[in-house]
Amino acid sequence: MTSHHGTHWEDPEKASKHRWSGVMTNLSRNLSETAVRYAERPAIRMDDYLLTYAALDDAASRAASLLRDRGLRPGDRVGLMLPNVPAFAVIYYGALRAGGVVVPMNPLLKSREVEYYLGNSGAKFLLAWHDVASEAELGAKAARVQFQRVVPGEFEQLVDSFEPAVDVVGREDDDTAVILYTSGTTGKPKGAELTHGGLDQNQAVSGRTLLNIGPLDVVMGCLPLFHVFGMTVGLNLAVAGGACLTLIPRFDPRKALEVIGRDKVTIFEGVPTMYSAMLGERDRSQYDVSSLRLCVSGGAALPVEVLRGFEDALGCIVLEGYGLSETSPVASFNHPDKERKAGSIGTPIEGVEMRVVDGSGKVLLPGEVGEIEIRGPNVMKGYWGNPEATAAAMRDGWFSTGDLGRMDEDGYFYIVDRKKDLIIRGGYNVYPREVEEVLYEHPAVAEAAVIGIPHGSLGEEIGAAVELKTGAHAAPEELVTFVKERLAAYKYPRHVWVVDALPRTSTGKLLRREVMPPRLEPEPVATAAPSSNTGVRKDHRTGGGGHGLAELERVRLGQRSGPMKTAPNELGGAGLDPMEPAPGTYVFDR
């Protein structure tokens, strides 16, 4: 049904509502139910490491016992700071099984960021991957939180020393399952409370109407599981459908193509830079990708030329959609059984309503540009401990996305511009204010303006114009290092330049849009390699195509939803950065 008041699809089957008659909701029941149906089928794979559903369910139940032994009670928050490794799924479902609330965190966060996440959420525990343990432990100590280092081999032994927790703690549909932090314009991240019912329905509807997932499918887990897209459309959806999730801790196009052939991957989920990198791999034709039937892209705009080139070269369709951390995340999609419109974020998924409104809340006609609002069971419960921010974002049950868009006569939505000053660096979200506040801590900085600079592969790179205090001196390199030491690797500016004065209005307000970077050297771009399928070599620029950075039309899933990929791995160790290329592999600017 399409009208001037938005588009609405009812869910007659109530996809996942009260799936288990007579018992309370808990998202972890998906794992328990699947383990009964497909006990010996593969659940999680990472190269030679394999967990069947029976083994994953057993490990998660023992992890629940571990957490209970440490004092976890229903509703307590558990920080989880791991890359894409099997232990993530074990702890995630273990914490949920025990009635805990999972607080996923990017493994590349610095200690001060870790302290904020833990302190703001009131977490009682933090479990962190051994390669990032130093920063994680410092943050945990500052927040006075119990800390557990996750070391391969040792952690499995620890979990196995506990008896399985046979029971699953009952939770209501509206009980919080995950607190996912999303950057805010004030510079302080806000914790979006995602519920058991909302997350479960979002994965169920996505699996049934978009991916048509089943136990014979193999999903490639390149997207970070600590990000809402990877968590819902990757982990939760695969587990509920009985599919196998094959993990790649660190993305490399050759490795991805190799795993597609080795594991017979049927569904690939990635950000646009992954598609560009795989399309540009010169040895692509040597890999067997015939098992692929469907690809899902999110995180930033996927240029039309890359989409079409990827579909032609690999012989599968690519679906694009839209969503945010606050919407669990999927809100709209170009559905596989309907017309797919290039440049569009598609139509709302089942059970979700979307509309376009003006500044007063008046619903606009098709073709008119206004702010996109979303309503449905996928929308967050609110921002944790922040009623003011919740009230500002919610209006009569409608969530204000902060994105400007329009709807056409057929009910398809289009992103026209971003209302907020968000920078998307290769799928990771960076808010200028957060970076500026760190720059202000430098004794030589009077004022700063952080902006996004078009980049051939990443979409946008982070730049900062800095005005120094009278008589103060600071080299750009010094300022870069200063921020780099205090923020996650994907957030610090790669380009800093000192100006005499920043542009302002007559009232003294900073004119961010008039801040211009000095002339930069052209950035390298991903170019499609010759394909035996097409026989044609084409230029596929991440910022090009029908809706790249040079244009206003943008398509993305989870554009505000926290990290999707980072700058190169600055912390050492294996597989922390899902987008960091393997040695000798050029993908993105370092």
C-alpha positions as CSV (number, residue, x, y, z in Angstrom):
1,M,0.0,0.0,0.0
2,T,1.4,3.4,-1.0
3,S,0.1,6.8,0.0
4,H,1.2,10.3,0.6
5,H,1.5,9.4,4.3
6,G,4.3,6.9,3.8
7,T,4.6,3.2,3.0
8,H,3.5,0.5,5.4
9,W,3.8,-3.3,5.2
10,E,2.0,-5.2,8.0
11,D,3.5,-8.5,9.1
12,P,0.6,-11.0,9.2
13,E,2.7,-13.8,10.5
14,K,4.2,-11.6,13.3
15,A,7.6,-12.9,12.1
16,S,9.3,-13.7,15.3
17,K,6.8,-12.5,18.0
18,H,6.3,-15.2,20.6
19,R,7.9,-17.9,18.4
20,W,8.0,-20.2,21.4
21,S,4.5,-20.7,22.8
22,G,4.4,-20.7,26.6
23,V,7.9,-19.3,27.1
24,M,9.3,-15.8,27.5
25,T,11.4,-14.2,24.8
26,N,15.2,-14.4,24.8
27,L,17.2,-13.8,21.6
28,S,19.5,-16.7,22.6
29,R,16.7,-19.1,22.1
30,N,17.3,-19.0,18.4
31,L,20.6,-20.8,19.0
32,S,19.0,-23.3,21.4
33,E,16.2,-24.1,18.9
34,T,18.6,-24.4,16.0
35,A,20.9,-26.7,18.0
36,V,18.0,-29.1,18.4
37,R,17.1,-29.1,14.7
38,Y,20.6,-29.0,13.2
39,A,22.9,-30.3,16.0
40,E,25.7,-31.5,13.7
41,R,25.5,-28.9,11.0
42,P,28.3,-26.3,11.0
43,A,27.4,-23.0,12.8
44,I,30.6,-21.0,12.9
45,R,33.7,-21.6,10.8
46,M,37.1,-19.8,10.6
47,D,39.5,-21.5,8.3
48,D,40.1,-25.0,9.9
49,Y,38.3,-24.1,13.1
50,L,34.7,-25.4,13.1
51,L,31.8,-25.2,15.7
52,T,28.7,-27.3,15.0
53,Y,25.4,-25.9,16.4
54,A,25.5,-28.5,19.2
55,A,29.0,-27.3,20.1
56,L,28.2,-23.6,19.9
57,D,25.1,-24.1,22.1
58,D,27.1,-26.0,24.6
59,A,29.9,-23.5,24.7
60,A,27.4,-20.6,25.0
61,S,25.7,-22.3,27.9
62,R,29.0,-22.8,29.7
63,A,29.9,-19.2,29.1
64,A,26.6,-18.3,30.7
65,S,27.6,-20.3,33.8
66,L,31.0,-18.6,33.8
67,L,29.3,-15.1,33.8
68,R,26.8,-16.2,36.5
69,D,29.7,-17.4,38.6
70,R,31.3,-14.0,38.3
71,G,28.2,-12.3,39.6
72,L,26.1,-11.6,36.4
73,R,22.4,-11.1,37.1
74,P,19.6,-10.5,34.6
75,G,19.8,-7.0,33.2
76,D,23.5,-6.6,34.0
77,R,25.6,-5.2,31.1
78,V,28.5,-7.2,29.6
79,G,31.2,-5.4,27.5
80,L,32.3,-7.4,24.5
81,M,35.5,-6.2,22.7
82,L,36.4,-8.9,20.2
83,P,37.0,-9.0,16.4
84,N,35.3,-11.6,14.1
85,V,36.3,-14.8,15.9
86,P,34.2,-17.7,17.1
87,A,34.6,-16.6,20.7
88,F,32.4,-13.5,19.9
89,A,29.4,-15.7,19.2
90,V,30.1,-17.9,22.3
91,I,30.2,-15.0,24.7
92,Y,27.4,-13.0,22.9
93,Y,24.9,-15.9,23.2
94,G,26.2,-16.9,26.6
95,A,25.6,-13.4,28.0
96,L,22.1,-13.3,26.5
97,R,21.3,-16.8,27.8
98,A,22.2,-15.6,31.3
99,G,19.9,-12.6,31.0
100,G,22.7,-10.1,30.4
101,V,22.7,-7.1,28.1
102,V,25.6,-7.2,25.6
103,V,27.6,-4.0,25.0
104,P,29.5,-4.6,21.8
105,M,32.7,-2.5,21.4
106,N,35.1,-1.9,18.6
107,P,38.4,-3.7,19.4
108,L,40.3,-0.6,18.2
109,L,39.0,1.7,20.9
110,K,41.5,3.5,23.1
111,S,41.4,3.2,26.9
112,R,39.6,6.5,27.4
113,E,36.9,5.4,25.0
114,V,36.6,2.0,26.7
115,E,36.2,3.7,30.0
116,Y,33.4,5.9,28.7
117,Y,31.5,3.0,27.2
118,L,31.8,0.9,30.3
119,G,31.0,3.8,32.6
120,N,28.1,5.1,30.7
121,S,26.5,1.7,30.3
122,G,27.2,0.7,33.9
123,A,28.8,-2.5,32.7
124,K,29.9,-5.0,35.3
125,F,32.2,-7.0,33.0
126,L,34.5,-6.6,30.0
127,L,35.7,-9.5,27.9
128,A,38.4,-8.4,25.4
129,W,40.5,-10.1,22.8
130,H,44.1,-10.7,23.9
131,D,45.6,-8.5,21.1
132,V,43.8,-5.4,22.4
133,A,43.9,-6.3,26.1
134,S,46.3,-3.5,27.1
135,E,43.9,-0.7,26.1
136,A,40.9,-2.6,27.2
137,E,42.3,-3.5,30.6
138,L,43.3,0.2,31.2
139,G,39.8,1.3,30.4
140,A,38.2,-1.5,32.6
141,K,40.4,-0.6,35.5
142,A,39.5,3.1,35.2
143,A,35.8,2.2,35.1
144,R,36.3,-0.4,37.9
145,V,34.9,-3.2,35.9
146,Q,35.8,-6.9,36.0
147,F,38.1,-7.8,33.2
148,Q,38.6,-11.1,31.3
149,R,41.3,-11.5,28.6
150,V,40.2,-13.8,25.8
151,V,43.2,-15.9,24.7
152,P,42.7,-18.7,22.1
153,G,43.0,-22.0,23.8
154,E,43.0,-20.6,27.3
155,F,39.5,-19.2,27.1
156,E,38.1,-22.4,25.7
157,Q,39.6,-24.3,28.7
158,L,38.1,-21.8,31.1
159,V,34.7,-22.1,29.6
160,D,34.9,-25.9,29.5
161,S,35.6,-25.9,33.3
162,F,32.0,-24.8,33.9
163,E,28.8,-26.9,33.7
164,P,26.3,-25.9,31.0
165,A,23.5,-23.6,32.1
166,V,20.6,-25.7,30.9
167,D,18.0,-22.9,31.5
168,V,17.6,-19.8,29.4
169,V,16.7,-16.7,31.4
170,G,13.3,-15.5,30.3
171,R,13.1,-11.9,29.0
172,E,10.2,-9.8,27.7
173,D,10.1,-8.7,24.1
174,D,10.7,-5.1,25.3
175,D,13.7,-6.0,27.5
176,T,17.0,-4.6,26.4
177,A,19.3,-7.2,24.7
178,V,22.0,-5.0,23.3
179,I,23.3,-1.5,24.0
180,L,25.0,-0.3,20.8
181,Y,26.9,2.9,21.0
182,T,26.4,5.4,18.1
183,S,28.3,8.6,17.8
184,G,26.4,11.7,18.6
185,T,26.7,15.3,17.4
186,T,27.6,16.4,20.9
187,G,30.7,14.3,20.7
188,K,29.6,11.8,23.3
189,P,28.4,8.4,21.9
190,K,24.8,7.4,22.9
191,G,23.8,3.9,23.7
192,A,20.9,2.7,21.6
193,E,18.9,0.1,23.5
194,L,17.9,-2.7,21.1
195,T,15.4,-5.2,22.5
196,H,15.1,-8.9,22.3
197,G,11.8,-8.6,20.3
198,G,13.1,-5.9,18.0
199,L,16.3,-7.7,17.1
200,D,14.6,-11.0,16.6
201,Q,11.9,-9.6,14.4
202,N,14.5,-7.7,12.3
203,Q,16.6,-10.8,11.6
204,A,13.5,-12.9,11.0
205,V,11.9,-10.6,8.5
206,S,15.3,-9.9,6.8
207,G,15.9,-13.7,6.5
208,R,12.5,-14.5,5.2
209,T,11.8,-11.6,2.8
210,L,15.3,-10.5,1.7
211,L,17.8,-13.3,2.0
212,N,15.5,-16.4,2.0
213,I,18.1,-18.0,4.2
214,G,18.1,-21.7,5.2
215,P,20.3,-24.4,6.7
216,L,22.1,-25.1,3.4
217,D,23.3,-21.5,3.1
218,V,26.8,-20.3,4.0
219,V,27.1,-16.6,5.0
220,M,30.5,-14.9,4.8
221,G,31.1,-12.9,7.9
222,C,33.4,-10.0,6.8
223,L,31.3,-7.4,8.5
224,P,32.3,-6.7,12.2
225,L,30.0,-8.6,14.6
226,F,30.3,-5.7,17.0
227,H,28.4,-3.6,14.4
228,V,24.7,-3.8,14.2
229,F,24.7,-4.8,10.5
230,G,27.1,-7.8,11.1
231,M,25.4,-8.7,14.3
232,T,21.8,-8.8,12.9
233,V,22.1,-9.7,9.2
234,G,25.2,-11.8,9.8
235,L,25.3,-13.6,13.2
236,N,21.7,-13.5,14.4
237,L,20.2,-14.2,11.0
238,A,22.5,-17.1,10.2
239,V,22.0,-18.7,13.6
240,A,18.2,-18.4,13.5
241,G,18.2,-19.9,9.9
242,G,20.6,-22.7,10.7
243,A,23.1,-21.5,8.2
244,C,26.9,-21.5,8.5
245,L,28.7,-18.3,9.3
246,T,32.2,-18.4,7.9
247,L,34.4,-15.7,9.5
248,I,37.2,-13.6,8.2
249,P,38.8,-11.5,11.0
250,R,40.7,-9.3,8.6
251,F,39.4,-8.6,5.1
252,D,41.5,-9.2,2.1
253,P,40.0,-9.6,-1.4
254,R,42.0,-12.6,-2.3
255,K,41.2,-14.3,1.0
256,A,37.5,-13.5,0.6
257,L,37.5,-14.9,-2.9
258,E,39.3,-18.0,-1.7
259,V,36.9,-18.6,1.1
260,I,33.9,-18.2,-1.2
261,G,35.2,-21.1,-3.3
262,R,36.5,-23.2,-0.4
263,D,33.3,-22.9,1.8
264,K,30.8,-22.6,-1.0
265,V,29.6,-19.3,0.3
266,T,26.0,-18.5,-0.9
267,I,25.5,-15.1,0.7
268,F,28.1,-12.3,0.9
269,E,27.6,-9.3,3.1
270,G,30.0,-6.3,2.8
271,V,30.6,-2.6,2.6
272,P,31.2,-0.9,-0.8
273,T,35.0,-0.9,-0.4
274,M,34.9,-4.6,-0.1
275,Y,33.0,-4.9,-3.4
276,S,35.4,-2.5,-5.1
277,A,38.4,-4.4,-3.8
278,M,37.1,-7.8,-4.9
279,L,36.0,-6.4,-8.3
280,G,39.5,-4.9,-8.7
281,E,41.3,-8.2,-7.9
282,R,43.3,-9.1,-11.0
283,D,43.3,-12.8,-10.3
284,R,39.5,-12.8,-9.6
285,S,38.7,-15.1,-12.6
286,Q,40.9,-17.9,-11.0
287,Y,38.5,-18.3,-8.1
288,D,35.3,-20.3,-8.1
289,V,32.5,-18.0,-7.0
290,S,29.7,-20.1,-8.6
291,S,28.1,-20.8,-5.3
292,L,27.2,-17.1,-4.7
293,R,23.5,-16.4,-5.1
294,L,23.1,-13.1,-3.2
295,C,25.1,-10.2,-2.0
296,V,24.1,-7.5,0.5
297,S,25.8,-4.1,0.6
298,G,25.7,-1.5,3.4
299,G,27.7,1.1,5.3
300,A,27.9,3.7,2.5
301,A,26.9,4.4,-1.1
302,L,27.6,1.6,-3.5
303,P,28.3,3.3,-6.9
304,V,26.0,2.0,-9.6
305,E,29.0,1.0,-11.8
306,V,30.5,-1.1,-9.0
307,L,27.1,-2.7,-8.4
308,R,26.6,-3.6,-12.0
309,G,30.2,-4.6,-12.6
310,F,30.1,-6.9,-9.5
311,E,26.8,-8.5,-10.6
312,D,28.2,-9.1,-14.1
313,A,31.5,-10.4,-13.0
314,L,30.4,-12.7,-10.2
315,G,27.0,-13.7,-11.5
316,C,24.8,-12.8,-8.5
317,I,22.5,-10.0,-7.5
318,V,23.5,-7.2,-5.0
319,L,20.8,-5.8,-2.7
320,E,21.1,-2.4,-1.1
321,G,19.1,-1.0,1.8
322,Y,19.0,1.4,4.6
323,G,19.0,1.4,8.4
324,L,20.7,2.7,11.5
325,S,21.9,1.4,14.9
326,E,18.6,2.7,16.3
327,T,16.6,0.6,13.9
328,S,18.2,-2.8,14.6
329,P,19.3,-2.0,11.7
330,V,17.2,-2.9,8.7
331,A,14.5,-0.4,7.8
332,S,14.2,-0.5,4.0
333,F,15.6,-2.5,1.1
334,N,15.5,-3.1,-2.6
335,H,13.6,-6.4,-2.3
336,P,14.7,-9.3,-4.5
337,D,11.2,-10.0,-5.7
338,K,10.5,-6.4,-6.6
339,E,11.9,-3.8,-8.9
340,R,15.4,-2.6,-7.8
341,K,15.8,1.1,-8.5
342,A,19.4,2.4,-8.8
343,G,20.1,5.1,-6.3
344,S,17.2,4.2,-4.1
345,I,17.2,2.7,-0.6
346,G,14.2,0.7,-1.6
347,T,10.9,0.2,0.3
348,P,10.3,-0.4,4.0
349,I,10.6,-4.0,5.1
350,E,7.6,-5.9,6.5
351,G,6.2,-4.3,9.7
352,V,8.1,-1.0,9.3
353,E,6.7,2.4,8.3
354,M,8.7,5.2,6.8
355,R,7.7,8.8,5.9
356,V,9.1,12.1,4.9
357,V,8.3,15.2,7.1
358,D,9.1,18.9,7.2
359,G,10.5,20.8,10.1
360,S,7.0,21.0,11.8
361,G,6.3,17.3,11.4
362,K,4.0,17.6,8.5
363,V,4.0,14.6,6.2
364,L,5.2,15.6,2.7
365,L,4.0,14.6,-0.7
366,P,6.0,12.3,-3.0
367,G,9.0,14.1,-4.5
368,E,9.3,16.6,-1.7
369,V,12.4,16.6,0.4
370,G,12.3,16.4,4.2
371,E,13.6,14.3,7.1
372,I,13.0,10.6,7.0
373,E,11.2,9.1,10.0
374,I,10.8,5.4,10.9
375,R,8.3,3.6,13.0
376,G,8.1,-0.1,13.8
377,P,9.2,-2.9,16.2
378,N,12.8,-2.5,15.0
379,V,13.1,0.9,16.5
380,M,15.2,1.2,19.6
381,K,13.7,1.4,23.1
382,G,15.6,4.6,23.6
383,Y,19.1,5.9,24.4
384,W,20.5,4.4,27.6
385,G,20.3,6.8,30.5
386,N,19.6,9.7,28.2
387,P,15.9,10.7,28.3
388,E,16.6,14.1,26.7
389,A,18.3,12.5,23.7
390,T,15.5,9.9,23.4
391,A,12.8,12.6,23.5
392,A,14.6,14.6,20.8
393,A,14.9,11.6,18.5
394,M,11.4,10.1,19.0
395,R,8.1,11.8,18.2
396,D,4.9,9.9,18.7
397,G,6.6,6.6,18.1
398,W,8.5,7.8,15.1
399,F,12.3,7.9,15.1
400,S,13.9,10.9,13.4
401,T,16.8,9.7,11.4
402,G,18.5,13.0,10.8
403,D,18.7,12.1,7.1
404,L,17.0,14.2,4.4
405,G,15.2,12.2,1.7
406,R,12.2,11.9,-0.6
407,M,9.7,9.2,-1.6
408,D,8.7,8.6,-5.2
409,E,5.2,7.7,-6.4
410,D,6.0,4.0,-6.1
411,G,6.9,4.2,-2.5
412,Y,10.7,4.0,-3.0
413,F,12.8,6.2,-0.8
414,Y,15.9,8.1,-1.6
415,I,18.6,9.7,0.6
416,V,19.2,13.2,-0.6
417,D,21.6,14.6,2.0
418,R,22.7,14.1,5.6
419,K,21.2,16.4,8.0
420,K,24.0,16.0,10.5
421,D,27.7,16.4,10.0
422,L,28.5,12.7,9.8
423,I,31.7,11.6,8.0
424,I,31.7,8.1,6.6
425,R,35.2,6.8,6.3
426,G,35.1,3.5,4.5
427,G,31.8,2.5,6.2
428,Y,32.9,3.7,9.6
429,N,31.0,6.7,11.1
430,V,32.9,9.6,12.5
431,Y,31.3,12.7,14.0
432,P,33.4,15.8,13.6
433,R,32.6,17.1,17.1
434,E,34.2,14.1,18.8
435,V,37.5,14.6,16.9
436,E,37.3,18.4,17.5
437,E,37.0,17.9,21.2
438,V,40.2,16.0,21.3
439,L,42.0,18.6,19.2
440,Y,40.8,21.2,21.7
441,E,42.8,19.4,24.4
442,H,46.0,20.3,22.7
443,P,47.5,23.4,24.4
444,A,48.2,25.1,21.1
445,V,44.8,24.7,19.5
446,A,42.3,27.6,19.7
447,E,39.6,26.2,17.4
448,A,39.2,23.3,15.0
449,A,36.9,22.3,12.2
450,V,36.8,18.6,11.1
451,I,35.4,17.8,7.7
452,G,35.2,14.9,5.3
453,I,37.4,15.0,2.3
454,P,36.4,12.9,-0.8
455,H,38.6,9.8,-1.2
456,G,38.8,7.4,-4.1
457,S,38.5,4.2,-2.1
458,L,37.3,5.1,1.4
459,G,34.6,7.4,0.3
460,E,35.7,10.1,2.7
461,E,38.9,10.8,4.6
462,I,39.1,12.9,7.7
463,G,40.6,16.3,7.6
464,A,41.0,19.1,10.2
465,A,41.5,22.8,9.8
466,V,43.1,24.2,12.9
467,E,43.4,27.7,14.2
468,L,46.2,28.1,16.8
469,K,46.3,30.3,19.8
470,T,48.2,33.5,19.5
471,G,51.9,32.9,19.8
472,A,51.4,29.1,19.9
473,H,53.1,26.7,17.5
474,A,52.2,23.1,16.5
475,A,53.1,21.2,13.4
476,P,50.3,19.3,11.6
477,E,52.1,16.1,12.1
478,E,52.2,16.8,15.9
479,L,48.4,17.3,15.9
480,V,47.8,14.1,13.9
481,T,49.8,12.1,16.4
482,F,48.1,13.8,19.4
483,V,44.6,12.7,18.1
484,K,45.8,9.3,17.0
485,E,47.0,8.5,20.5
486,R,43.5,9.3,22.0
487,L,41.0,8.0,19.5
488,A,40.4,4.8,17.6
489,A,42.4,4.4,14.5
490,Y,39.5,5.1,12.1
491,K,38.7,8.5,13.8
492,Y,42.0,10.5,13.7
493,P,42.5,13.0,10.8
494,R,45.0,12.0,8.2
495,H,45.1,15.6,6.9
496,V,45.6,18.6,9.2
497,W,46.3,22.1,8.1
498,V,46.8,25.3,10.1
499,V,44.8,28.4,9.1
500,D,44.9,32.0,10.2
501,A,41.2,32.0,10.9
502,L,38.2,29.7,10.4
503,P,35.2,30.9,8.3
504,R,32.4,32.3,10.4
505,T,29.0,33.9,10.1
506,S,28.4,37.5,11.2
507,T,27.3,36.2,14.5
508,G,30.5,34.2,14.9
509,K,29.1,30.7,14.2
510,L,31.5,28.4,12.4
511,L,30.7,27.8,8.7
512,R,31.9,24.2,8.5
513,R,30.7,23.9,4.9
514,E,33.1,26.7,3.8
515,V,36.1,24.9,5.3
516,M,38.2,23.8,2.4
517,P,41.3,21.6,2.5
518,P,44.5,22.6,0.7
519,R,45.1,20.9,-2.6
520,L,45.8,17.2,-2.0
521,E,47.4,14.6,-4.2
522,P,44.9,12.5,-6.1
523,E,44.0,9.3,-4.2
524,P,44.3,5.9,-5.8
525,V,41.0,4.2,-6.8
526,A,39.9,0.7,-7.2
527,T,39.7,-0.4,-10.8
528,A,38.0,-3.5,-12.1
529,A,40.4,-6.1,-13.3
530,P,39.8,-7.8,-16.7
531,S,37.1,-10.5,-16.3
532,S,36.7,-13.6,-18.3
533,N,32.9,-13.1,-17.8
534,T,32.7,-9.7,-19.4
535,G,35.9,-9.3,-21.4
536,V,35.8,-5.6,-20.7
537,R,38.0,-3.5,-18.4
538,K,36.1,-0.7,-16.7
539,D,37.0,2.0,-14.1
540,H,35.0,1.5,-10.9
541,R,35.6,4.4,-8.5
542,T,34.1,4.1,-5.1
543,G,33.1,7.7,-5.4
544,G,31.9,7.3,-8.9
545,G,28.9,5.7,-10.5
546,G,25.4,7.0,-10.3
547,H,25.4,8.1,-6.7
548,G,29.0,8.7,-5.5
549,L,30.3,11.4,-3.2
550,A,30.1,14.0,-6.0
551,E,26.4,13.6,-6.0
552,L,23.8,14.0,-3.3
553,E,22.0,10.7,-3.8
554,R,23.3,8.2,-1.1
555,V,22.4,4.6,-0.4
556,R,23.5,3.0,2.7
557,L,22.5,0.5,5.4
558,G,23.5,1.6,8.9
559,Q,25.1,4.9,7.8
560,R,24.9,6.1,11.5
561,S,25.4,2.7,13.0
562,G,28.8,2.7,14.4
563,P,31.9,1.2,12.9
564,M,31.9,-1.0,9.8
565,K,35.7,-0.9,9.1
566,T,38.7,0.9,10.3
567,A,42.0,2.5,9.3
568,P,44.8,0.0,9.0
569,N,45.4,-2.1,12.2
570,E,47.6,0.1,14.4
571,L,47.5,-2.2,17.4
572,G,49.3,-5.2,16.1
573,G,48.2,-8.8,16.3
574,A,46.1,-10.8,13.9
575,G,42.8,-9.9,12.4
576,L,41.7,-6.9,14.3
577,D,40.7,-4.7,11.4
578,P,38.2,-6.3,9.0
579,M,39.3,-4.1,6.2
580,E,43.1,-4.2,6.8
581,P,44.8,-5.9,3.8
582,A,47.2,-8.7,4.2
583,P,50.9,-7.9,3.7
584,G,51.7,-7.1,0.1
585,T,48.0,-6.4,-0.8
586,Y,47.0,-2.9,-1.8
587,V,43.4,-2.1,-1.2
588,F,43.1,1.2,0.5
589,D,45.2,4.2,1.2
590,R,47.2,3.8,4.4
